[in-house]
Amino acid sequence: MEKFSVSKEVVDGLRRVSREQGVTLFMTLLSAFGVLLGRYAGQTDVAIGTPIANRQRRETEGLIGFS
């Protein structure tokens, strides 16, 4: 496992972008990961799965994996 740290300024910026776009920080980071994978693979279409176990409430339908 490789450990790394991210400065508070970068995290604050990512949170700001997430808020402006109306998404969670998780969704922003997952999108960045998808872009990175696509660039490494030389592909424009990359599928990424996330677990959704035990999310059975109506309030969670708008979250990743439900739309």
C-alpha positions in Angstrom: 0.0 0.0 0.0 1.3 3.4 -0.9 0.5 6.3 1.5 0.4 9.9 0.5 -0.9 13.2 1.9 -2.8 16.0 0.3 -2.4 19.6 1.5 -5.3 21.4 3.2 -5.4 23.9 0.4 -6.0 21.2 -2.3 -8.6 19.5 -0.2 -10.4 22.8 0.4 -10.3 23.4 -3.4 -11.7 20.0 -4.1 -14.5 20.5 -1.6 -15.3 23.9 -3.2 -15.5 22.4 -6.7 -17.8 19.6 -5.3 -20.1 22.2 -3.7 -20.2 24.3 -6.8 -21.1 21.2 -8.9 -23.7 20.0 -6.3 -21.9 16.7 -5.8 -20.1 14.9 -3.0 -16.3 15.0 -2.5 -16.4 11.2 -3.2 -18.0 11.8 -6.6 -15.4 14.5 -7.5 -12.5 12.2 -6.6 -14.1 9.2 -8.4 -14.4 11.4 -11.5 -10.8 12.4 -11.3 -9.8 8.7 -10.9 -11.8 7.8 -14.0 -10.1 10.5 -16.0 -6.7 9.2 -14.8 -7.6 5.6 -15.7 -8.8 6.7 -19.1 -5.6 8.6 -19.8 -3.4 5.7 -18.7 -5.5 3.3 -20.8 -5.8 5.6 -23.8 -9.6 5.1 -23.7 -12.4 7.6 -23.6 -14.9 5.3 -22.0 -14.0 3.7 -18.6 -16.4 1.8 -16.3 -15.9 2.0 -12.6 -18.0 0.2 -10.0 -18.7 1.2 -6.4 -20.4 -0.9 -3.7 -23.9 0.2 -2.6 -24.6 -2.4 0.1 -27.3 -1.6 2.5 -28.5 1.6 0.8 -32.1 0.9 0.6 -33.6 4.2 1.6 -35.3 6.5 -0.9 -33.0 9.4 0.2 -30.0 7.6 -1.3 -31.4 7.2 -4.8 -29.7 10.3 -6.1 -26.3 9.1 -5.0 -23.7 7.4 -7.2 -24.9 4.0 -8.5 -28.6 4.8 -8.6 -29.0 7.1 -11.6 
